[in-house]
Amino acid sequence: MAAALTACGDSPEPPRASTDKAPVWRTFVNADGSVTPIPARPQRILSTSVTVTGTLLAIDAPVVASAAAADGRFFGQWQAIARARQVARLWSAGAPDLEAVLTVAPDLIVVSVSGADSVGHLLPDLRAIAPTILVDYGNQSWQALASRLAQATGLERQTEQLIEAFNQRLEAAKARLVRPAGQVNIISYNGPGMSNPVATADGVHGRLLTALGFEVEEPDPTWHSPGMGDATDFVRAQYEHLTRLTAPTTFLTRVDDRGVSDFLHDPVLANLPSVRSGQVYGLGVHSFRIDYFSSLEIIDGMLARFGR
């Protein structure tokens, strides 16, 4: 794979000829193992995955258009940046529009291999319009995804600088935190009758909190609901499984501290150690999807709550 990815640095290379004599600036190995020739450094990128768009914006890739979330909006953590850069909103997740792709005239299209915002079934149609790459945001950190996207856009150097600056900020925050004693768990709380995903220690949420010095309680993998994909980032637990968690501190995704009341006053969860101790906190209103921008919000929230 490494040999297939040509060129490093931010400066374009002279075009090389492929076997069919078409110019190739570099080649990109897709998440499914296929290879996409990219004829020139992209200047007009269309992201068909709203989750990937945030990472493209973080590395200053020239995004001109993006799909939105299912509610028709961009993610709040980078919505203002997309607006400032005049990123067009083309469709809501699950409702792709090929005619809209044509109006944008992209020179690179980015597609996610999985997720609710994937349009993988349209790959042949999209590749007939412009070079199209396939990435997987579900099994890697935003840093790893950023590095992959940098290979397709020629932005390696500034991406490395962004990641290094972020890591320094992470270490500085870790040194300032006075963390509560014991383990913590991370829950996407939905209440009775619903799946209530619990973050794994090795998922993107778990790794971020581990990097901040927390020890994340590992949920029982047997809690994972059948048919819900792999239990990598979250174990999709049923409501009753929450009562078996033991960490004295709980962080809830998708809410700030003003949104923890339902969890704290849930009678079924009244005996949870974190509820008894009153140590239930919101991880942040934009914390469900971890990217560069939401990670910074989480770090700032931790410093505001536990910083010295």
Sine and cosine of phi, psi and omega as CSV:
sin_phi,cos_phi,sin_psi,cos_psi,sin_omega,cos_omega
0.00,0.00,-0.69,0.72,-0.03,-1.00
-0.88,0.48,-0.60,0.80,-0.01,-1.00
-0.93,0.37,-0.45,0.89,-0.02,-1.00
-0.97,0.22,-0.37,0.93,-0.01,-1.00
-1.00,0.00,0.94,-0.34,-0.10,-1.00
-0.98,-0.18,0.51,-0.86,0.14,-0.99
0.98,0.19,0.58,-0.82,0.11,-0.99
-0.67,-0.75,0.27,-0.96,0.02,-1.00
1.00,-0.04,0.09,-1.00,-0.08,-1.00
-1.00,-0.08,-0.06,1.00,-0.06,-1.00
-1.00,-0.09,0.75,-0.66,0.01,-1.00
-0.88,0.48,0.52,-0.86,0.07,-1.00
-0.99,-0.11,0.38,-0.92,0.14,-0.99
-0.88,0.48,0.65,-0.76,-0.01,-1.00
-0.87,0.50,0.57,-0.82,0.10,-0.99
-0.90,-0.43,0.41,-0.91,-0.02,-1.00
-1.00,-0.01,0.70,-0.71,0.11,-0.99
-1.00,0.03,-0.06,-1.00,-0.05,-1.00
-0.90,0.43,-0.41,0.91,0.02,-1.00
-0.99,-0.16,0.28,0.96,0.08,-1.00
0.95,0.32,0.05,1.00,0.06,-1.00
-0.97,0.26,0.61,-0.79,0.00,-1.00
-0.91,0.42,0.65,-0.76,0.02,-1.00
-0.75,-0.66,0.90,-0.44,0.07,-1.00
-0.97,0.24,-0.69,0.72,0.14,-0.99
-0.27,-0.96,0.17,-0.98,0.02,-1.00
-0.88,-0.47,0.47,-0.88,-0.05,-1.00
-0.80,-0.60,0.79,-0.61,0.05,-1.00
-1.00,0.06,0.88,-0.48,-0.07,-1.00
-0.98,0.21,0.21,-0.98,-0.02,-1.00
-0.89,0.46,-0.39,0.92,0.02,-1.00
-0.99,-0.10,0.13,0.99,0.02,-1.00
1.00,-0.03,-0.22,0.98,0.05,-1.00
-0.96,0.27,0.20,-0.98,-0.06,-1.00
-0.84,-0.54,0.73,-0.68,0.05,-1.00
-0.93,-0.36,0.89,-0.45,0.14,-0.99
-0.96,0.30,0.72,-0.70,0.04,-1.00
-0.92,-0.40,0.92,-0.40,-0.16,-0.99
-0.95,0.32,-0.47,0.89,-0.02,-1.00
-0.44,-0.90,0.32,-0.95,0.02,-1.00
-0.87,0.50,0.81,-0.58,-0.10,-0.99
-0.89,0.46,0.64,-0.77,0.07,-1.00
-0.86,-0.51,-0.27,0.96,-0.04,-1.00
-0.64,-0.77,1.00,-0.06,-0.09,-1.00
-0.99,-0.16,0.73,-0.68,0.15,-0.99
-0.95,-0.30,0.84,-0.54,0.10,-0.99
-0.98,-0.18,0.88,-0.48,0.04,-1.00
-1.00,0.05,-0.02,1.00,0.01,-1.00
-0.87,-0.49,0.91,-0.42,0.00,-1.00
-0.88,0.47,-0.49,0.87,0.02,-1.00
-0.93,0.38,-0.62,0.79,-0.01,-1.00
-0.97,0.26,-0.47,0.88,-0.08,-1.00
-0.84,0.55,-0.65,0.76,-0.01,-1.00
-0.86,0.51,-0.64,0.77,0.01,-1.00
-0.95,0.31,-0.60,0.80,0.10,-0.99
-0.87,0.50,-0.68,0.74,0.03,-1.00
-0.91,0.41,-0.59,0.81,-0.03,-1.00
-0.89,0.45,-0.56,0.83,-0.01,-1.00
-1.00,-0.06,0.17,0.99,0.03,-1.00
0.90,0.44,0.55,0.84,0.10,-0.99
-0.94,0.34,0.52,-0.86,-0.06,-1.00
-0.98,0.20,0.96,0.28,0.00,-1.00
-0.99,0.16,0.84,-0.55,0.02,-1.00
-0.97,-0.26,-0.33,0.94,-0.03,-1.00
-0.39,-0.92,0.43,-0.90,-0.01,-1.00
-0.47,-0.88,0.48,-0.88,0.25,-0.97
-0.94,0.34,0.35,-0.94,0.03,-1.00
-0.95,-0.32,0.03,-1.00,0.09,-1.00
-0.96,0.29,0.03,-1.00,-0.05,-1.00
-0.88,0.47,-0.45,0.89,0.00,-1.00
-1.00,0.07,0.10,1.00,0.03,-1.00
0.99,0.11,0.12,0.99,-0.05,-1.00
-0.92,-0.40,0.36,-0.93,0.21,-0.98
-0.99,0.17,0.31,-0.95,0.03,-1.00
-0.91,0.41,0.66,-0.75,-0.11,-0.99
-0.88,0.47,-0.50,0.87,-0.08,-1.00
-0.93,0.36,-0.35,0.94,0.03,-1.00
-0.74,-0.67,0.23,0.97,-0.03,-1.00
-0.86,0.52,-0.68,0.73,-0.02,-1.00
-0.91,0.41,-0.59,0.81,0.02,-1.00
-0.92,0.39,-0.68,0.73,0.04,-1.00
-0.88,0.48,-0.64,0.77,0.02,-1.00
-0.91,0.42,-0.69,0.72,0.00,-1.00
-0.89,0.45,-0.53,0.85,-0.01,-1.00
-1.00,-0.03,0.08,1.00,0.08,-1.00
0.86,0.52,0.69,0.73,0.07,-1.00
-0.97,0.25,0.84,-0.54,-0.02,-1.00
-0.97,0.25,0.62,-0.78,0.06,-1.00
-0.99,-0.12,0.91,-0.42,-0.16,-0.99
-1.00,-0.07,-0.67,0.74,-0.02,-1.00
-0.32,-0.95,0.27,-0.96,0.10,-0.99
-1.00,0.08,0.47,-0.88,0.01,-1.00
-0.81,0.59,0.75,-0.66,0.00,-1.00
1.00,-0.06,-0.07,1.00,-0.03,-1.00
-0.72,-0.69,0.87,0.49,-0.04,-1.00
-0.91,0.41,0.42,-0.91,-0.08,-1.00
-0.68,-0.73,0.97,-0.26,-0.04,-1.00
-0.92,0.40,-0.53,0.85,0.04,-1.00
-0.90,0.44,-0.59,0.81,0.05,-1.00
-0.90,0.43,-0.58,0.82,0.05,-1.00
-0.88,0.48,-0.68,0.73,-0.01,-1.00
-0.89,0.46,-0.62,0.79,-0.03,-1.00
-0.92,0.38,-0.46,0.89,-0.01,-1.00
-0.98,0.20,-0.47,0.88,-0.03,-1.00
0.81,0.59,0.85,0.52,-0.01,-1.00
-0.96,0.28,0.44,-0.90,0.15,-0.99
-0.96,-0.27,-0.03,1.00,0.16,-0.99
-0.44,-0.90,0.72,-0.69,0.04,-1.00
-0.88,-0.47,0.72,-0.70,-0.01,-1.00
-0.93,-0.37,0.77,-0.64,-0.04,-1.00
-0.80,-0.60,0.63,-0.77,0.10,-1.00
-1.00,0.03,0.61,-0.79,-0.02,-1.00
-0.96,0.28,-0.38,0.93,-0.04,-1.00
-0.48,-0.88,0.02,-1.00,0.00,-1.00
0.99,-0.16,0.25,-0.97,-0.02,-1.00
-0.91,0.41,-0.34,0.94,-0.01,-1.00
-0.99,-0.17,0.26,0.97,0.03,-1.00
-0.98,0.19,0.66,-0.75,0.13,-0.99
-0.85,-0.53,0.62,0.78,-0.03,-1.00
-0.84,0.54,-0.48,0.87,0.00,-1.00
-0.93,0.37,-0.24,0.97,-0.01,-1.00
-0.98,-0.19,0.18,0.98,-0.06,-1.00
-0.80,0.60,-0.74,0.67,0.00,-1.00
-0.85,0.52,-0.66,0.75,0.00,-1.00
-0.92,0.40,-0.67,0.74,-0.02,-1.00
-0.93,0.38,-0.63,0.77,-0.01,-1.00
-0.94,0.35,-0.34,0.94,0.11,-0.99
-0.96,0.27,-0.29,0.96,-0.02,-1.00
-1.00,-0.09,-0.70,0.71,-0.08,-1.00
-0.33,-0.94,0.32,-0.95,0.11,-0.99
-0.80,0.60,0.74,-0.67,-0.11,-0.99
-0.78,-0.63,0.79,-0.61,0.03,-1.00
-0.94,-0.35,0.43,-0.90,-0.06,-1.00
-0.86,-0.51,0.85,-0.53,-0.02,-1.00
-0.83,-0.56,0.28,-0.96,-0.02,-1.00
-0.82,-0.57,0.96,-0.26,0.01,-1.00
-1.00,0.02,-0.13,0.99,-0.16,-0.99
-0.98,0.18,-0.32,0.95,-0.11,-0.99
-0.85,-0.53,0.37,0.93,-0.03,-1.00
-0.47,-0.88,0.30,-0.95,0.03,-1.00
-0.95,0.31,0.24,-0.97,0.06,-1.00
-0.91,0.42,-0.50,0.87,0.02,-1.00
-0.90,0.43,-0.70,0.71,0.01,-1.00
-0.91,0.42,-0.65,0.76,0.04,-1.00
-0.90,0.44,-0.67,0.74,0.02,-1.00
-0.87,0.50,-0.66,0.75,0.01,-1.00
-0.90,0.43,-0.61,0.79,0.04,-1.00
-0.92,0.40,-0.71,0.71,-0.01,-1.00
-0.91,0.41,-0.54,0.84,0.04,-1.00
-0.88,0.47,-0.55,0.83,0.01,-1.00
-0.91,0.40,-0.47,0.89,-0.01,-1.00
-1.00,0.00,-0.21,0.98,-0.11,-0.99
-0.87,-0.50,-0.10,0.99,-0.01,-1.00
0.97,0.23,0.39,0.92,-0.08,-1.00
-0.94,-0.35,0.56,0.83,-0.05,-1.00
-0.86,0.50,-0.73,0.68,-0.12,-0.99
-0.89,0.45,-0.75,0.66,-0.04,-1.00
-0.95,0.31,-0.44,0.90,0.09,-1.00
-0.93,0.38,-0.68,0.74,0.07,-1.00
-0.87,0.49,-0.64,0.76,0.01,-1.00
-0.92,0.40,-0.63,0.78,0.02,-1.00
-0.89,0.45,-0.72,0.70,-0.02,-1.00
-0.91,0.42,-0.66,0.75,0.01,-1.00
-0.90,0.44,-0.68,0.73,0.03,-1.00
-0.90,0.43,-0.63,0.78,0.04,-1.00
-0.90,0.44,-0.70,0.71,-0.01,-1.00
-0.89,0.46,-0.60,0.80,0.06,-1.00
-0.91,0.41,-0.65,0.76,0.05,-1.00
-0.90,0.43,-0.61,0.79,0.02,-1.00
-0.89,0.45,-0.72,0.69,0.00,-1.00
-0.91,0.42,-0.64,0.77,0.02,-1.00
-0.90,0.43,-0.64,0.77,0.03,-1.00
-0.92,0.39,-0.67,0.74,0.01,-1.00
-0.84,0.55,-0.65,0.76,-0.03,-1.00
-0.93,0.37,-0.39,0.92,-0.05,-1.00
-1.00,-0.07,-0.19,0.98,-0.11,-0.99
-0.99,0.13,0.68,-0.74,0.20,-0.98
-0.96,-0.29,1.00,-0.09,-0.16,-0.99
-0.99,0.16,0.56,-0.83,0.08,-1.00
-0.90,0.44,0.48,-0.88,-0.04,-1.00
-0.93,0.37,0.50,-0.87,0.08,-1.00
1.00,0.07,-0.06,-1.00,-0.02,-1.00
-0.97,0.23,0.20,-0.98,0.12,-0.99
-0.77,-0.63,0.44,-0.90,0.18,-0.98
-0.83,-0.56,0.31,-0.95,-0.06,-1.00
-0.79,-0.61,0.86,-0.51,-0.12,-0.99
-0.81,-0.59,0.67,-0.74,0.22,-0.98
-0.99,-0.13,1.00,-0.04,-0.19,-0.98
-0.99,0.14,0.82,-0.57,0.03,-1.00
-0.84,-0.54,-0.17,0.99,0.05,-1.00
1.00,0.04,-0.14,-0.99,-0.08,-1.00
-0.88,0.47,0.53,-0.84,0.08,-1.00
0.97,0.26,0.12,0.99,-0.06,-1.00
-0.77,-0.64,0.33,-0.94,0.20,-0.98
-0.94,0.35,0.69,-0.72,0.03,-1.00
-0.83,-0.56,1.00,0.09,-0.11,-0.99
-0.87,0.49,0.68,-0.73,0.05,-1.00
-0.90,-0.43,0.80,-0.60,-0.09,-1.00
-0.93,0.37,0.63,-0.78,0.12,-0.99
-1.00,0.09,0.37,-0.93,0.02,-1.00
-0.91,0.41,-0.44,0.90,-0.06,-1.00
-0.99,-0.11,-0.01,1.00,0.07,-1.00
-0.98,0.21,0.09,-1.00,-0.08,-1.00
-0.90,0.43,-0.60,0.80,0.05,-1.00
-0.93,0.38,-0.72,0.69,0.00,-1.00
-0.88,0.48,-0.65,0.76,-0.01,-1.00
-0.92,0.38,-0.59,0.80,0.02,-1.00
-0.90,0.43,-0.72,0.69,0.00,-1.00
-0.93,0.36,-0.56,0.83,0.09,-1.00
-0.89,0.46,-0.66,0.76,0.03,-1.00
-0.90,0.44,-0.42,0.91,0.05,-1.00
-1.00,0.04,0.06,1.00,0.09,-1.00
0.99,-0.15,0.06,1.00,0.04,-1.00
-0.99,0.10,0.46,-0.89,0.14,-0.99
-0.97,-0.26,0.89,-0.46,-0.12,-0.99
-1.00,-0.02,0.79,-0.62,0.07,-1.00
-0.92,0.38,0.76,-0.65,-0.02,-1.00
-1.00,0.05,0.86,-0.50,0.05,-1.00
-0.94,0.34,0.45,-0.89,0.03,-1.00
-0.92,0.39,0.86,-0.51,-0.02,-1.00
-0.89,0.46,-0.35,0.94,0.01,-1.00
-0.95,0.31,-0.21,0.98,0.06,-1.00
-0.96,0.29,-0.28,0.96,-0.13,-0.99
-0.90,0.43,0.79,-0.62,-0.05,-1.00
-0.95,0.33,0.70,-0.72,0.04,-1.00
-0.86,0.51,0.56,-0.83,0.05,-1.00
0.98,0.22,0.18,0.98,-0.04,-1.00
-0.96,-0.29,0.39,0.92,0.02,-1.00
0.98,0.21,-0.18,-0.98,-0.02,-1.00
-0.97,0.23,0.56,-0.83,0.04,-1.00
-1.00,0.01,0.94,0.33,-0.03,-1.00
-1.00,-0.10,-0.92,0.40,0.02,-1.00
-0.98,0.19,-0.63,0.78,-0.05,-1.00
-0.69,-0.73,0.59,-0.81,0.26,-0.96
-1.00,-0.01,0.89,-0.45,-0.03,-1.00
-0.98,0.22,0.99,0.11,-0.11,-0.99
-1.00,0.08,0.53,-0.85,0.17,-0.99
-0.97,0.25,0.37,-0.93,-0.11,-0.99
-0.77,0.64,-0.71,0.70,-0.09,-1.00
-0.91,0.41,-0.37,0.93,0.01,-1.00
-0.93,0.36,-0.39,0.92,-0.01,-1.00
-0.87,0.50,-0.49,0.87,-0.05,-1.00
-0.93,0.38,-0.20,0.98,-0.04,-1.00
-0.99,-0.11,0.02,1.00,0.06,-1.00
-0.96,0.29,0.51,-0.86,-0.13,-0.99
-0.83,-0.56,-0.16,0.99,-0.06,-1.00
-0.91,0.40,0.62,-0.79,0.00,-1.00
-0.98,0.19,-0.03,1.00,0.03,-1.00
-0.71,-0.70,0.71,-0.71,0.02,-1.00
-0.83,-0.56,0.69,-0.72,0.17,-0.99
-0.92,-0.39,0.73,-0.68,0.01,-1.00
-0.96,-0.27,0.76,-0.66,0.06,-1.00
-0.97,0.23,0.35,-0.94,0.13,-0.99
0.96,0.28,0.02,1.00,0.01,-1.00
-0.68,-0.73,0.38,-0.93,0.21,-0.98
-0.99,-0.14,-0.19,-0.98,-0.09,-1.00
-0.90,0.43,-0.33,0.94,0.03,-1.00
-0.97,0.23,-0.20,0.98,-0.07,-1.00
-0.96,-0.27,0.27,0.96,-0.06,-1.00
-0.99,-0.12,-0.02,1.00,-0.12,-0.99
-0.87,0.48,-0.69,0.73,-0.03,-1.00
-0.87,0.49,-0.64,0.77,0.01,-1.00
-0.92,0.38,-0.72,0.70,-0.03,-1.00
-0.90,0.44,-0.50,0.87,-0.06,-1.00
-0.97,-0.25,0.22,0.98,0.08,-1.00
-0.96,0.27,0.90,-0.44,-0.09,-1.00
-0.89,0.46,-0.50,0.87,0.01,-1.00
-0.93,0.36,-0.47,0.88,-0.05,-1.00
-0.99,-0.14,0.17,0.98,-0.12,-0.99
-0.87,0.49,-0.44,0.90,-0.04,-1.00
-0.99,-0.11,0.08,1.00,0.09,-1.00
-0.87,0.49,0.66,-0.75,0.01,-1.00
-0.82,0.57,-0.63,0.78,-0.02,-1.00
-0.94,0.35,-0.55,0.83,0.04,-1.00
-0.95,0.33,-0.69,0.73,0.02,-1.00
-0.89,0.46,-0.58,0.82,-0.01,-1.00
-1.00,0.09,-0.20,0.98,-0.04,-1.00
0.96,0.28,0.29,0.96,-0.04,-1.00
-0.98,-0.19,0.91,0.41,0.08,-1.00
-0.87,-0.50,0.83,-0.56,-0.12,-0.99
-0.75,-0.67,0.49,-0.87,0.12,-0.99
-0.99,0.15,0.73,-0.69,0.01,-1.00
-0.98,0.18,-0.30,0.95,0.02,-1.00
0.72,-0.69,0.56,-0.83,-0.07,-1.00
-0.92,0.40,-0.34,0.94,-0.01,-1.00
-0.94,-0.34,0.37,0.93,-0.18,-0.98
-1.00,0.02,-0.06,1.00,-0.02,-1.00
-0.92,0.39,-0.68,0.74,0.07,-1.00
-0.98,-0.20,0.85,-0.53,-0.01,-1.00
-1.00,-0.05,0.91,-0.42,0.17,-0.99
-0.71,-0.70,-0.16,-0.99,-0.02,-1.00
-0.84,0.55,-0.72,0.69,-0.11,-0.99
-0.95,0.31,-0.70,0.72,0.01,-1.00
-0.94,0.35,-0.51,0.86,0.07,-1.00
-0.89,0.46,-0.67,0.74,0.04,-1.00
-0.89,0.46,-0.64,0.77,0.03,-1.00
-0.89,0.45,-0.65,0.76,0.02,-1.00
-0.91,0.42,-0.69,0.72,0.03,-1.00
-0.87,0.49,-0.71,0.70,0.02,-1.00
-0.89,0.46,-0.62,0.79,0.03,-1.00
-0.91,0.42,-0.64,0.77,0.04,-1.00
-0.91,0.42,-0.66,0.75,0.02,-1.00
-0.91,0.42,-0.63,0.78,0.02,-1.00
-0.91,0.41,-0.53,0.85,-0.07,-1.00
-1.00,-0.01,-0.67,0.74,-0.15,-0.99
-0.86,-0.50,0.06,1.00,-0.08,-1.00
-0.96,0.28,0.46,-0.89,0.04,-1.00
-0.87,-0.49,0.00,0.00,0.00,0.00
